[in-house]
Amino acid sequence: MEDLMRYDEIVSVLGYAGGHDQVVRITTTDQHEVVGIPTSLDTHVTAHEVYLRPADPSEVEIAVSLEAISSVELV
């Protein structure tokens, strides 16, 4: 099993990608993959999520809980 990324690493990559309009691939703790461009990153305890705009404009923006993310990579 892969090591999970640290929380601060996840937030750093998502913040960089969102600030530079870069596509990321998120792997969740249950091994699902989500690809998109971070549009909003909220680390406040009441939200704790990232919103992603899909690369395909026909798809809907989604939110992913930061707790559900095991790794993030720039695509």
PDB file of N, CA, C, O and CB in Angstrom:
ATOM      1  N   MET A   1       0.844  -1.187   0.000  1.00  0.00           N
ATOM      2  CA  MET A   1       0.000   0.000   0.000  1.00  0.00           C
ATOM      3  C   MET A   1       0.885   1.245   0.000  1.00  0.00           C
ATOM      4  O   MET A   1       1.904   1.290   0.690  1.00  0.00           O
ATOM      5  CB  MET A   1      -0.958   0.001   1.226  1.00  0.00           C
ATOM      6  N   GLU A   2       0.489   2.258  -0.781  1.00  0.00           N
ATOM      7  CA  GLU A   2       1.247   3.492  -0.868  1.00  0.00           C
ATOM      8  C   GLU A   2       1.148   4.298   0.425  1.00  0.00           C
ATOM      9  O   GLU A   2       0.151   4.238   1.146  1.00  0.00           O
ATOM     10  CB  GLU A   2       0.760   4.323  -2.044  1.00  0.00           C
ATOM     11  N   ASP A   3       2.211   5.053   0.693  1.00  0.00           N
ATOM     12  CA  ASP A   3       2.155   5.982   1.815  1.00  0.00           C
ATOM     13  C   ASP A   3       1.249   7.143   1.442  1.00  0.00           C
ATOM     14  O   ASP A   3       1.253   7.594   0.297  1.00  0.00           O
ATOM     15  CB  ASP A   3       3.574   6.486   2.200  1.00  0.00           C
ATOM     16  N   LEU A   4       0.478   7.626   2.394  1.00  0.00           N
ATOM     17  CA  LEU A   4      -0.375   8.779   2.175  1.00  0.00           C
ATOM     18  C   LEU A   4       0.472  10.038   2.210  1.00  0.00           C
ATOM     19  O   LEU A   4       1.445  10.123   2.960  1.00  0.00           O
ATOM     20  CB  LEU A   4      -1.503   8.844   3.227  1.00  0.00           C
ATOM     21  N   MET A   5       0.097  11.016   1.392  1.00  0.00           N
ATOM     22  CA  MET A   5       0.761  12.320   1.454  1.00  0.00           C
ATOM     23  C   MET A   5       0.370  13.000   2.756  1.00  0.00           C
ATOM     24  O   MET A   5      -0.726  12.788   3.276  1.00  0.00           O
ATOM     25  CB  MET A   5       0.385  13.211   0.225  1.00  0.00           C
ATOM     26  N   ARG A   6       1.267  13.810   3.272  1.00  0.00           N
ATOM     27  CA  ARG A   6       0.937  14.595   4.460  1.00  0.00           C
ATOM     28  C   ARG A   6      -0.070  15.675   4.084  1.00  0.00           C
ATOM     29  O   ARG A   6      -0.114  16.139   2.945  1.00  0.00           O
ATOM     30  CB  ARG A   6       2.213  15.228   5.086  1.00  0.00           C
ATOM     31  N   TYR A   7      -0.875  16.062   5.065  1.00  0.00           N
ATOM     32  CA  TYR A   7      -1.906  17.081   4.866  1.00  0.00           C
ATOM     33  C   TYR A   7      -1.312  18.358   4.286  1.00  0.00           C
ATOM     34  O   TYR A   7      -1.866  18.921   3.342  1.00  0.00           O
ATOM     35  CB  TYR A   7      -2.616  17.386   6.187  1.00  0.00           C
ATOM     36  N   ASP A   8      -0.183  18.826   4.841  1.00  0.00           N
ATOM     37  CA  ASP A   8       0.407  20.077   4.361  1.00  0.00           C
ATOM     38  C   ASP A   8       0.901  19.948   2.917  1.00  0.00           C
ATOM     39  O   ASP A   8       0.892  20.936   2.181  1.00  0.00           O
ATOM     40  CB  ASP A   8       1.563  20.498   5.273  1.00  0.00           C
ATOM     41  N   GLU A   9       1.327  18.768   2.501  1.00  0.00           N
ATOM     42  CA  GLU A   9       1.738  18.551   1.110  1.00  0.00           C
ATOM     43  C   GLU A   9       0.527  18.606   0.174  1.00  0.00           C
ATOM     44  O   GLU A   9       0.594  19.196  -0.904  1.00  0.00           O
ATOM     45  CB  GLU A   9       2.463  17.193   0.966  1.00  0.00           C
ATOM     46  N   ILE A  10      -0.560  17.996   0.589  1.00  0.00           N
ATOM     47  CA  ILE A  10      -1.800  18.019  -0.205  1.00  0.00           C
ATOM     48  C   ILE A  10      -2.273  19.453  -0.393  1.00  0.00           C
ATOM     49  O   ILE A  10      -2.580  19.867  -1.511  1.00  0.00           O
ATOM     50  CB  ILE A  10      -2.909  17.173   0.476  1.00  0.00           C
ATOM     51  N   VAL A  11      -2.333  20.205   0.690  1.00  0.00           N
ATOM     52  CA  VAL A  11      -2.786  21.594   0.629  1.00  0.00           C
ATOM     53  C   VAL A  11      -1.845  22.426  -0.237  1.00  0.00           C
ATOM     54  O   VAL A  11      -2.303  23.276  -1.000  1.00  0.00           O
ATOM     55  CB  VAL A  11      -2.882  22.195   2.043  1.00  0.00           C
ATOM     56  N   SER A  12      -0.556  22.198  -0.132  1.00  0.00           N
ATOM     57  CA  SER A  12       0.426  22.941  -0.924  1.00  0.00           C
ATOM     58  C   SER A  12       0.248  22.696  -2.422  1.00  0.00           C
ATOM     59  O   SER A  12       0.231  23.645  -3.206  1.00  0.00           O
ATOM     60  CB  SER A  12       1.842  22.557  -0.500  1.00  0.00           C
ATOM     61  N   VAL A  13       0.118  21.439  -2.821  1.00  0.00           N
ATOM     62  CA  VAL A  13      -0.052  21.121  -4.246  1.00  0.00           C
ATOM     63  C   VAL A  13      -1.370  21.685  -4.764  1.00  0.00           C
ATOM     64  O   VAL A  13      -1.409  22.263  -5.850  1.00  0.00           O
ATOM     65  CB  VAL A  13       0.000  19.592  -4.476  1.00  0.00           C
ATOM     66  N   LEU A  14      -2.445  21.523  -4.002  1.00  0.00           N
ATOM     67  CA  LEU A  14      -3.738  22.049  -4.437  1.00  0.00           C
ATOM     68  C   LEU A  14      -3.714  23.574  -4.538  1.00  0.00           C
ATOM     69  O   LEU A  14      -4.277  24.146  -5.471  1.00  0.00           O
ATOM     70  CB  LEU A  14      -4.843  21.604  -3.473  1.00  0.00           C
ATOM     71  N   GLY A  15      -3.063  24.231  -3.578  1.00  0.00           N
ATOM     72  CA  GLY A  15      -2.956  25.690  -3.607  1.00  0.00           C
ATOM     73  C   GLY A  15      -2.161  26.176  -4.798  1.00  0.00           C
ATOM     74  O   GLY A  15      -2.550  27.136  -5.463  1.00  0.00           O
ATOM     75  N   TYR A  16      -1.035  25.509  -5.073  1.00  0.00           N
ATOM     76  CA  TYR A  16      -0.216  25.874  -6.238  1.00  0.00           C
ATOM     77  C   TYR A  16      -1.015  25.692  -7.527  1.00  0.00           C
ATOM     78  O   TYR A  16      -1.054  26.585  -8.374  1.00  0.00           O
ATOM     79  CB  TYR A  16       1.078  25.022  -6.285  1.00  0.00           C
ATOM     80  N   ALA A  17      -1.648  24.531  -7.668  1.00  0.00           N
ATOM     81  CA  ALA A  17      -2.395  24.226  -8.889  1.00  0.00           C
ATOM     82  C   ALA A  17      -3.533  25.221  -9.099  1.00  0.00           C
ATOM     83  O   ALA A  17      -3.763  25.685 -10.216  1.00  0.00           O
ATOM     84  CB  ALA A  17      -2.949  22.798  -8.833  1.00  0.00           C
ATOM     85  N   GLY A  18      -4.236  25.540  -8.030  1.00  0.00           N
ATOM     86  CA  GLY A  18      -5.339  26.498  -8.149  1.00  0.00           C
ATOM     87  C   GLY A  18      -4.859  27.882  -8.540  1.00  0.00           C
ATOM     88  O   GLY A  18      -5.519  28.578  -9.311  1.00  0.00           O
ATOM     89  N   GLY A  19      -3.711  28.286  -8.011  1.00  0.00           N
ATOM     90  CA  GLY A  19      -3.162  29.600  -8.324  1.00  0.00           C
ATOM     91  C   GLY A  19      -2.561  29.709  -9.714  1.00  0.00           C
ATOM     92  O   GLY A  19      -2.342  30.812 -10.214  1.00  0.00           O
ATOM     93  N   HIS A  20      -2.291  28.562 -10.343  1.00  0.00           N
ATOM     94  CA  HIS A  20      -1.674  28.550 -11.663  1.00  0.00           C
ATOM     95  C   HIS A  20      -2.540  27.864 -12.717  1.00  0.00           C
ATOM     96  O   HIS A  20      -2.067  27.550 -13.809  1.00  0.00           O
ATOM     97  CB  HIS A  20      -0.334  27.870 -11.591  1.00  0.00           C
ATOM     98  N   ASP A  21      -3.806  27.635 -12.385  1.00  0.00           N
ATOM     99  CA  ASP A  21      -4.764  27.035 -13.318  1.00  0.00           C
ATOM    100  C   ASP A  21      -4.245  25.702 -13.882  1.00  0.00           C
ATOM    101  O   ASP A  21      -4.370  25.427 -15.075  1.00  0.00           O
ATOM    102  CB  ASP A  21      -5.061  28.012 -14.468  1.00  0.00           C
ATOM    103  N   GLN A  22      -3.664  24.888 -12.999  1.00  0.00           N
ATOM    104  CA  GLN A  22      -3.086  23.595 -13.378  1.00  0.00           C
ATOM    105  C   GLN A  22      -4.044  22.448 -13.044  1.00  0.00           C
ATOM    106  O   GLN A  22      -4.724  22.473 -12.018  1.00  0.00           O
ATOM    107  CB  GLN A  22      -1.734  23.381 -12.666  1.00  0.00           C
ATOM    108  N   VAL A  23      -4.084  21.468 -13.905  1.00  0.00           N
ATOM    109  CA  VAL A  23      -4.911  20.274 -13.682  1.00  0.00           C
ATOM    110  C   VAL A  23      -4.196  19.359 -12.685  1.00  0.00           C
ATOM    111  O   VAL A  23      -2.981  19.177 -12.749  1.00  0.00           O
ATOM    112  CB  VAL A  23      -5.191  19.518 -15.032  1.00  0.00           C
ATOM    113  N   VAL A  24      -4.974  18.791 -11.765  1.00  0.00           N
ATOM    114  CA  VAL A  24      -4.446  17.828 -10.797  1.00  0.00           C
ATOM    115  C   VAL A  24      -5.208  16.513 -10.893  1.00  0.00           C
ATOM    116  O   VAL A  24      -6.356  16.472 -11.336  1.00  0.00           O
ATOM    117  CB  VAL A  24      -4.529  18.391  -9.363  1.00  0.00           C
ATOM    118  N   ARG A  25      -4.551  15.449 -10.474  1.00  0.00           N
ATOM    119  CA  ARG A  25      -5.202  14.147 -10.312  1.00  0.00           C
ATOM    120  C   ARG A  25      -5.189  13.846  -8.820  1.00  0.00           C
ATOM    121  O   ARG A  25      -4.127  13.736  -8.206  1.00  0.00           O
ATOM    122  CB  ARG A  25      -4.477  13.003 -11.151  1.00  0.00           C
ATOM    123  N   ILE A  26      -6.376  13.714  -8.246  1.00  0.00           N
ATOM    124  CA  ILE A  26      -6.526  13.386  -6.831  1.00  0.00           C
ATOM    125  C   ILE A  26      -6.866  11.908  -6.725  1.00  0.00           C
ATOM    126  O   ILE A  26      -7.753  11.407  -7.417  1.00  0.00           O
ATOM    127  CB  ILE A  26      -7.626  14.270  -6.148  1.00  0.00           C
ATOM    128  N   THR A  27      -6.150  11.224  -5.854  1.00  0.00           N
ATOM    129  CA  THR A  27      -6.502   9.844  -5.517  1.00  0.00           C
ATOM    130  C   THR A  27      -7.071   9.878  -4.107  1.00  0.00           C
ATOM    131  O   THR A  27      -6.451  10.411  -3.187  1.00  0.00           O
ATOM    132  CB  THR A  27      -5.255   8.863  -5.624  1.00  0.00           C
ATOM    133  N   THR A  28      -8.258   9.303  -3.951  1.00  0.00           N
ATOM    134  CA  THR A  28      -8.926   9.323  -2.656  1.00  0.00           C
ATOM    135  C   THR A  28      -8.499   8.119  -1.824  1.00  0.00           C
ATOM    136  O   THR A  28      -7.881   7.184  -2.332  1.00  0.00           O
ATOM    137  CB  THR A  28     -10.455   9.339  -2.833  1.00  0.00           C
ATOM    138  N   THR A  29      -8.834   8.158  -0.560  1.00  0.00           N
ATOM    139  CA  THR A  29      -8.472   7.072   0.352  1.00  0.00           C
ATOM    140  C   THR A  29      -9.152   5.759  -0.027  1.00  0.00           C
ATOM    141  O   THR A  29      -8.696   4.691   0.383  1.00  0.00           O
ATOM    142  CB  THR A  29      -8.837   7.446   1.781  1.00  0.00           C
ATOM    143  N   ASP A  30     -10.243   5.821  -0.809  1.00  0.00           N
ATOM    144  CA  ASP A  30     -10.886   4.585  -1.273  1.00  0.00           C
ATOM    145  C   ASP A  30     -10.514   4.270  -2.730  1.00  0.00           C
ATOM    146  O   ASP A  30     -11.226   3.539  -3.420  1.00  0.00           O
ATOM    147  CB  ASP A  30     -12.417   4.700  -1.134  1.00  0.00           C
ATOM    148  N   GLN A  31      -9.378   4.841  -3.187  1.00  0.00           N
ATOM    149  CA  GLN A  31      -8.750   4.553  -4.485  1.00  0.00           C
ATOM    150  C   GLN A  31      -9.530   5.033  -5.712  1.00  0.00           C
ATOM    151  O   GLN A  31      -9.352   4.476  -6.795  1.00  0.00           O
ATOM    152  CB  GLN A  31      -8.539   3.091  -4.604  1.00  0.00           C
ATOM    153  N   HIS A  32     -10.381   6.038  -5.577  1.00  0.00           N
ATOM    154  CA  HIS A  32     -11.010   6.666  -6.733  1.00  0.00           C
ATOM    155  C   HIS A  32     -10.111   7.802  -7.204  1.00  0.00           C
ATOM    156  O   HIS A  32      -9.373   8.383  -6.409  1.00  0.00           O
ATOM    157  CB  HIS A  32     -12.446   7.188  -6.391  1.00  0.00           C
ATOM    158  N   GLU A  33     -10.171   8.119  -8.499  1.00  0.00           N
ATOM    159  CA  GLU A  33      -9.410   9.237  -9.043  1.00  0.00           C
ATOM    160  C   GLU A  33     -10.350  10.316  -9.529  1.00  0.00           C
ATOM    161  O   GLU A  33     -11.386  10.040 -10.133  1.00  0.00           O
ATOM    162  CB  GLU A  33      -8.495   8.775 -10.180  1.00  0.00           C
ATOM    163  N   VAL A  34      -9.965  11.562  -9.252  1.00  0.00           N
ATOM    164  CA  VAL A  34     -10.715  12.733  -9.694  1.00  0.00           C
ATOM    165  C   VAL A  34      -9.707  13.664 -10.359  1.00  0.00           C
ATOM    166  O   VAL A  34      -8.642  13.926  -9.801  1.00  0.00           O
ATOM    167  CB  VAL A  34     -11.473  13.446  -8.491  1.00  0.00           C
ATOM    168  N   VAL A  35     -10.038  14.163 -11.543  1.00  0.00           N
ATOM    169  CA  VAL A  35      -9.142  15.053 -12.269  1.00  0.00           C
ATOM    170  C   VAL A  35      -9.858  16.376 -12.502  1.00  0.00           C
ATOM    171  O   VAL A  35     -11.018  16.403 -12.913  1.00  0.00           O
ATOM    172  CB  VAL A  35      -8.684  14.418 -13.618  1.00  0.00           C
ATOM    173  N   GLY A  36      -9.153  17.475 -12.234  1.00  0.00           N
ATOM    174  CA  GLY A  36      -9.731  18.785 -12.468  1.00  0.00           C
ATOM    175  C   GLY A  36      -8.794  19.888 -12.027  1.00  0.00           C
ATOM    176  O   GLY A  36      -7.666  19.634 -11.604  1.00  0.00           O
ATOM    177  N   ILE A  37      -9.273  21.117 -12.129  1.00  0.00           N
ATOM    178  CA  ILE A  37      -8.507  22.297 -11.740  1.00  0.00           C
ATOM    179  C   ILE A  37      -9.100  22.845 -10.443  1.00  0.00           C
ATOM    180  O   ILE A  37     -10.287  23.169 -10.404  1.00  0.00           O
ATOM    181  CB  ILE A  37      -8.519  23.385 -12.873  1.00  0.00           C
ATOM    182  N   PRO A  38      -8.305  22.955  -9.388  1.00  0.00           N
ATOM    183  CA  PRO A  38      -8.833  23.488  -8.126  1.00  0.00           C
ATOM    184  C   PRO A  38      -9.311  24.935  -8.307  1.00  0.00           C
ATOM    185  O   PRO A  38      -8.564  25.789  -8.784  1.00  0.00           O
ATOM    186  CB  PRO A  38      -7.754  23.415  -7.014  1.00  0.00           C
ATOM    187  N   THR A  39     -10.548  25.194  -7.927  1.00  0.00           N
ATOM    188  CA  THR A  39     -11.094  26.552  -8.015  1.00  0.00           C
ATOM    189  C   THR A  39     -11.257  27.187  -6.646  1.00  0.00           C
ATOM    190  O   THR A  39     -11.309  28.411  -6.524  1.00  0.00           O
ATOM    191  CB  THR A  39     -12.432  26.536  -8.732  1.00  0.00           C
ATOM    192  N   SER A  40     -11.336  26.352  -5.610  1.00  0.00           N
ATOM    193  CA  SER A  40     -11.503  26.851  -4.248  1.00  0.00           C
ATOM    194  C   SER A  40     -10.937  25.814  -3.289  1.00  0.00           C
ATOM    195  O   SER A  40     -11.238  24.625  -3.386  1.00  0.00           O
ATOM    196  CB  SER A  40     -13.006  27.154  -3.929  1.00  0.00           C
ATOM    197  N   LEU A  41     -10.109  26.290  -2.357  1.00  0.00           N
ATOM    198  CA  LEU A  41      -9.511  25.419  -1.349  1.00  0.00           C
ATOM    199  C   LEU A  41      -9.827  26.017   0.008  1.00  0.00           C
ATOM    200  O   LEU A  41      -9.377  27.120   0.319  1.00  0.00           O
ATOM    201  CB  LEU A  41      -7.960  25.259  -1.559  1.00  0.00           C
ATOM    202  N   ASP A  42     -10.589  25.310   0.814  1.00  0.00           N
ATOM    203  CA  ASP A  42     -11.006  25.817   2.123  1.00  0.00           C
ATOM    204  C   ASP A  42     -10.527  24.867   3.207  1.00  0.00           C
ATOM    205  O   ASP A  42     -11.055  23.766   3.360  1.00  0.00           O
ATOM    206  CB  ASP A  42     -12.549  25.989   2.191  1.00  0.00           C
ATOM    207  N   THR A  43      -9.517  25.303   3.961  1.00  0.00           N
ATOM    208  CA  THR A  43      -8.946  24.464   5.010  1.00  0.00           C
ATOM    209  C   THR A  43      -9.581  24.720   6.376  1.00  0.00           C
ATOM    210  O   THR A  43      -9.184  24.109   7.368  1.00  0.00           O
ATOM    211  CB  THR A  43      -7.454  24.692   5.094  1.00  0.00           C
ATOM    212  N   HIS A  44     -10.562  25.616   6.432  1.00  0.00           N
ATOM    213  CA  HIS A  44     -11.237  25.879   7.700  1.00  0.00           C
ATOM    214  C   HIS A  44     -11.941  24.614   8.167  1.00  0.00           C
ATOM    215  O   HIS A  44     -12.488  23.864   7.358  1.00  0.00           O
ATOM    216  CB  HIS A  44     -12.246  27.049   7.563  1.00  0.00           C
ATOM    217  N   VAL A  45     -11.924  24.383   9.460  1.00  0.00           N
ATOM    218  CA  VAL A  45     -12.461  23.148  10.041  1.00  0.00           C
ATOM    219  C   VAL A  45     -13.925  22.893   9.672  1.00  0.00           C
ATOM    220  O   VAL A  45     -14.347  21.738   9.612  1.00  0.00           O
ATOM    221  CB  VAL A  45     -12.326  23.196  11.545  1.00  0.00           C
ATOM    222  N   THR A  46     -14.702  23.943   9.426  1.00  0.00           N
ATOM    223  CA  THR A  46     -16.117  23.748   9.091  1.00  0.00           C
ATOM    224  C   THR A  46     -16.333  23.359   7.630  1.00  0.00           C
ATOM    225  O   THR A  46     -17.405  22.867   7.279  1.00  0.00           O
ATOM    226  CB  THR A  46     -16.894  25.009   9.394  1.00  0.00           C
ATOM    227  N   ALA A  47     -15.346  23.567   6.786  1.00  0.00           N
ATOM    228  CA  ALA A  47     -15.490  23.216   5.368  1.00  0.00           C
ATOM    229  C   ALA A  47     -14.550  22.067   5.004  1.00  0.00           C
ATOM    230  O   ALA A  47     -15.001  20.975   4.659  1.00  0.00           O
ATOM    231  CB  ALA A  47     -15.205  24.446   4.470  1.00  0.00           C
ATOM    232  N   HIS A  48     -13.256  22.316   5.083  1.00  0.00           N
ATOM    233  CA  HIS A  48     -12.229  21.296   4.885  1.00  0.00           C
ATOM    234  C   HIS A  48     -12.401  20.571   3.561  1.00  0.00           C
ATOM    235  O   HIS A  48     -12.494  19.344   3.530  1.00  0.00           O
ATOM    236  CB  HIS A  48     -12.257  20.297   6.023  1.00  0.00           C
ATOM    237  N   GLU A  49     -12.447  21.344   2.436  1.00  0.00           N
ATOM    238  CA  GLU A  49     -12.691  20.735   1.137  1.00  0.00           C
ATOM    239  C   GLU A  49     -12.032  21.537   0.023  1.00  0.00           C
ATOM    240  O   GLU A  49     -11.628  22.684   0.215  1.00  0.00           O
ATOM    241  CB  GLU A  49     -14.188  20.613   0.881  1.00  0.00           C
ATOM    242  N   VAL A  50     -11.935  20.917  -1.133  1.00  0.00           N
ATOM    243  CA  VAL A  50     -11.455  21.561  -2.341  1.00  0.00           C
ATOM    244  C   VAL A  50     -12.525  21.381  -3.413  1.00  0.00           C
ATOM    245  O   VAL A  50     -13.116  20.309  -3.543  1.00  0.00           O
ATOM    246  CB  VAL A  50     -10.075  20.972  -2.800  1.00  0.00           C
ATOM    247  N   TYR A  51     -12.765  22.443  -4.177  1.00  0.00           N
ATOM    248  CA  TYR A  51     -13.668  22.352  -5.329  1.00  0.00           C
ATOM    249  C   TYR A  51     -12.820  22.242  -6.576  1.00  0.00           C
ATOM    250  O   TYR A  51     -11.812  22.932  -6.722  1.00  0.00           O
ATOM    251  CB  TYR A  51     -14.630  23.586  -5.413  1.00  0.00           C
ATOM    252  N   LEU A  52     -13.240  21.362  -7.479  1.00  0.00           N
ATOM    253  CA  LEU A  52     -12.516  21.138  -8.726  1.00  0.00           C
ATOM    254  C   LEU A  52     -13.415  21.415  -9.915  1.00  0.00           C
ATOM    255  O   LEU A  52     -14.558  20.963  -9.975  1.00  0.00           O
ATOM    256  CB  LEU A  52     -11.974  19.706  -8.791  1.00  0.00           C
ATOM    257  N   ARG A  53     -12.866  22.174 -10.864  1.00  0.00           N
ATOM    258  CA  ARG A  53     -13.531  22.374 -12.153  1.00  0.00           C
ATOM    259  C   ARG A  53     -12.967  21.318 -13.091  1.00  0.00           C
ATOM    260  O   ARG A  53     -11.755  21.264 -13.296  1.00  0.00           O
ATOM    261  CB  ARG A  53     -13.310  23.845 -12.721  1.00  0.00           C
ATOM    262  N   PRO A  54     -13.809  20.492 -13.656  1.00  0.00           N
ATOM    263  CA  PRO A  54     -13.310  19.454 -14.562  1.00  0.00           C
ATOM    264  C   PRO A  54     -12.679  20.070 -15.813  1.00  0.00           C
ATOM    265  O   PRO A  54     -13.049  21.170 -16.222  1.00  0.00           O
ATOM    266  CB  PRO A  54     -14.450  18.501 -14.962  1.00  0.00           C
ATOM    267  N   ALA A  55     -11.736  19.365 -16.408  1.00  0.00           N
ATOM    268  CA  ALA A  55     -11.120  19.821 -17.648  1.00  0.00           C
ATOM    269  C   ALA A  55     -12.147  19.830 -18.780  1.00  0.00           C
ATOM    270  O   ALA A  55     -12.059  20.648 -19.696  1.00  0.00           O
ATOM    271  CB  ALA A  55      -9.921  18.925 -18.016  1.00  0.00           C
ATOM    272  N   ASP A  56     -13.116  18.925 -18.716  1.00  0.00           N
ATOM    273  CA  ASP A  56     -14.194  18.851 -19.702  1.00  0.00           C
ATOM    274  C   ASP A  56     -15.311  19.800 -19.278  1.00  0.00           C
ATOM    275  O   ASP A  56     -15.948  19.567 -18.250  1.00  0.00           O
ATOM    276  CB  ASP A  56     -14.729  17.388 -19.849  1.00  0.00           C
ATOM    277  N   PRO A  57     -15.568  20.872 -20.046  1.00  0.00           N
ATOM    278  CA  PRO A  57     -16.575  21.865 -19.643  1.00  0.00           C
ATOM    279  C   PRO A  57     -18.003  21.329 -19.559  1.00  0.00           C
ATOM    280  O   PRO A  57     -18.876  22.000 -19.010  1.00  0.00           O
ATOM    281  CB  PRO A  57     -16.549  23.005 -20.602  1.00  0.00           C
ATOM    282  N   SER A  58     -18.256  20.138 -20.089  1.00  0.00           N
ATOM    283  CA  SER A  58     -19.611  19.581 -20.019  1.00  0.00           C
ATOM    284  C   SER A  58     -19.878  18.912 -18.669  1.00  0.00           C
ATOM    285  O   SER A  58     -21.020  18.569 -18.364  1.00  0.00           O
ATOM    286  CB  SER A  58     -19.826  18.572 -21.150  1.00  0.00           C
ATOM    287  N   GLU A  59     -18.827  18.723 -17.859  1.00  0.00           N
ATOM    288  CA  GLU A  59     -18.990  18.093 -16.552  1.00  0.00           C
ATOM    289  C   GLU A  59     -19.225  19.146 -15.472  1.00  0.00           C
ATOM    290  O   GLU A  59     -18.982  20.332 -15.692  1.00  0.00           O
ATOM    291  CB  GLU A  59     -17.757  17.241 -16.207  1.00  0.00           C
ATOM    292  N   VAL A  60     -19.694  18.712 -14.314  1.00  0.00           N
ATOM    293  CA  VAL A  60     -20.068  19.593 -13.211  1.00  0.00           C
ATOM    294  C   VAL A  60     -18.921  19.718 -12.211  1.00  0.00           C
ATOM    295  O   VAL A  60     -18.221  18.744 -11.935  1.00  0.00           O
ATOM    296  CB  VAL A  60     -21.333  19.071 -12.508  1.00  0.00           C
ATOM    297  N   GLU A  61     -18.732  20.933 -11.667  1.00  0.00           N
ATOM    298  CA  GLU A  61     -17.738  21.146 -10.613  1.00  0.00           C
ATOM    299  C   GLU A  61     -18.102  20.292  -9.399  1.00  0.00           C
ATOM    300  O   GLU A  61     -19.276  20.150  -9.056  1.00  0.00           O
ATOM    301  CB  GLU A  61     -17.653  22.656 -10.222  1.00  0.00           C
ATOM    302  N   ILE A  62     -17.083  19.727  -8.755  1.00  0.00           N
ATOM    303  CA  ILE A  62     -17.351  18.873  -7.602  1.00  0.00           C
ATOM    304  C   ILE A  62     -16.510  19.314  -6.410  1.00  0.00           C
ATOM    305  O   ILE A  62     -15.511  20.018  -6.559  1.00  0.00           O
ATOM    306  CB  ILE A  62     -17.069  17.397  -7.941  1.00  0.00           C
ATOM    307  N   ALA A  63     -16.930  18.890  -5.240  1.00  0.00           N
ATOM    308  CA  ALA A  63     -16.181  19.135  -4.007  1.00  0.00           C
ATOM    309  C   ALA A  63     -15.639  17.809  -3.503  1.00  0.00           C
ATOM    310  O   ALA A  63     -16.304  16.777  -3.592  1.00  0.00           O
ATOM    311  CB  ALA A  63     -17.073  19.821  -2.923  1.00  0.00           C
ATOM    312  N   VAL A  64     -14.410  17.849  -2.968  1.00  0.00           N
ATOM    313  CA  VAL A  64     -13.790  16.671  -2.382  1.00  0.00           C
ATOM    314  C   VAL A  64     -13.315  17.051  -0.993  1.00  0.00           C
ATOM    315  O   VAL A  64     -12.629  18.059  -0.818  1.00  0.00           O
ATOM    316  CB  VAL A  64     -12.610  16.136  -3.265  1.00  0.00           C
ATOM    317  N   SER A  65     -13.676  16.253  -0.015  1.00  0.00           N
ATOM    318  CA  SER A  65     -13.217  16.481   1.352  1.00  0.00           C
ATOM    319  C   SER A  65     -11.707  16.276   1.419  1.00  0.00           C
ATOM    320  O   SER A  65     -11.187  15.305   0.870  1.00  0.00           O
ATOM    321  CB  SER A  65     -13.946  15.537   2.349  1.00  0.00           C
ATOM    322  N   LEU A  66     -11.003  17.185   2.089  1.00  0.00           N
ATOM    323  CA  LEU A  66      -9.554  17.046   2.224  1.00  0.00           C
ATOM    324  C   LEU A  66      -9.193  15.768   2.978  1.00  0.00           C
ATOM    325  O   LEU A  66      -8.139  15.183   2.725  1.00  0.00           O
ATOM    326  CB  LEU A  66      -8.965  18.267   2.944  1.00  0.00           C
ATOM    327  N   GLU A  67     -10.038  15.331   3.887  1.00  0.00           N
ATOM    328  CA  GLU A  67      -9.790  14.098   4.639  1.00  0.00           C
ATOM    329  C   GLU A  67      -9.837  12.858   3.761  1.00  0.00           C
ATOM    330  O   GLU A  67      -9.263  11.827   4.110  1.00  0.00           O
ATOM    331  CB  GLU A  67     -10.797  13.963   5.754  1.00  0.00           C
ATOM    332  N   ALA A  68     -10.531  12.953   2.601  1.00  0.00           N
ATOM    333  CA  ALA A  68     -10.689  11.811   1.711  1.00  0.00           C
ATOM    334  C   ALA A  68      -9.562  11.698   0.691  1.00  0.00           C
ATOM    335  O   ALA A  68      -9.565  10.777  -0.126  1.00  0.00           O
ATOM    336  CB  ALA A  68     -12.008  11.902   0.997  1.00  0.00           C
ATOM    337  N   ILE A  69      -8.593  12.622   0.722  1.00  0.00           N
ATOM    338  CA  ILE A  69      -7.520  12.639  -0.270  1.00  0.00           C
ATOM    339  C   ILE A  69      -6.288  11.913   0.271  1.00  0.00           C
ATOM    340  O   ILE A  69      -5.793  12.216   1.356  1.00  0.00           O
ATOM    341  CB  ILE A  69      -7.162  14.090  -0.659  1.00  0.00           C
ATOM    342  N   SER A  70      -5.805  10.946  -0.515  1.00  0.00           N
ATOM    343  CA  SER A  70      -4.571  10.262  -0.107  1.00  0.00           C
ATOM    344  C   SER A  70      -3.359  10.815  -0.851  1.00  0.00           C
ATOM    345  O   SER A  70      -2.251  10.814  -0.316  1.00  0.00           O
ATOM    346  CB  SER A  70      -4.690   8.752  -0.354  1.00  0.00           C
ATOM    347  N   SER A  71      -3.566  11.296  -2.103  1.00  0.00           N
ATOM    348  CA  SER A  71      -2.468  11.900  -2.844  1.00  0.00           C
ATOM    349  C   SER A  71      -2.992  12.835  -3.918  1.00  0.00           C
ATOM    350  O   SER A  71      -4.133  12.729  -4.368  1.00  0.00           O
ATOM    351  CB  SER A  71      -1.586  10.824  -3.467  1.00  0.00           C
ATOM    352  N   VAL A  72      -2.113  13.764  -4.319  1.00  0.00           N
ATOM    353  CA  VAL A  72      -2.425  14.738  -5.368  1.00  0.00           C
ATOM    354  C   VAL A  72      -1.186  14.855  -6.243  1.00  0.00           C
ATOM    355  O   VAL A  72      -0.060  14.885  -5.745  1.00  0.00           O
ATOM    356  CB  VAL A  72      -2.847  16.143  -4.766  1.00  0.00           C
ATOM    357  N   GLU A  73      -1.407  14.921  -7.559  1.00  0.00           N
ATOM    358  CA  GLU A  73      -0.285  15.154  -8.465  1.00  0.00           C
ATOM    359  C   GLU A  73      -0.705  16.107  -9.572  1.00  0.00           C
ATOM    360  O   GLU A  73      -1.860  16.111  -9.998  1.00  0.00           O
ATOM    361  CB  GLU A  73       0.226  13.827  -9.062  1.00  0.00           C
ATOM    362  N   LEU A  74       0.245  16.916 -10.035  1.00  0.00           N
ATOM    363  CA  LEU A  74      -0.004  17.777 -11.172  1.00  0.00           C
ATOM    364  C   LEU A  74      -0.038  16.917 -12.425  1.00  0.00           C
ATOM    365  O   LEU A  74       0.752  15.984 -12.568  1.00  0.00           O
ATOM    366  CB  LEU A  74       1.070  18.891 -11.283  1.00  0.00           C
ATOM    367  N   VAL A  75      -0.950  17.233 -13.325  1.00  0.00           N
ATOM    368  CA  VAL A  75      -1.082  16.459 -14.565  1.00  0.00           C
ATOM    369  C   VAL A  75      -0.490  17.259 -15.713  1.00  0.00           C
ATOM    370  O   VAL A  75      -0.494  16.797 -16.854  1.00  0.00           O
ATOM    371  CB  VAL A  75      -2.573  16.102 -14.854  1.00  0.00           C
TER     372      VAL A  75
END
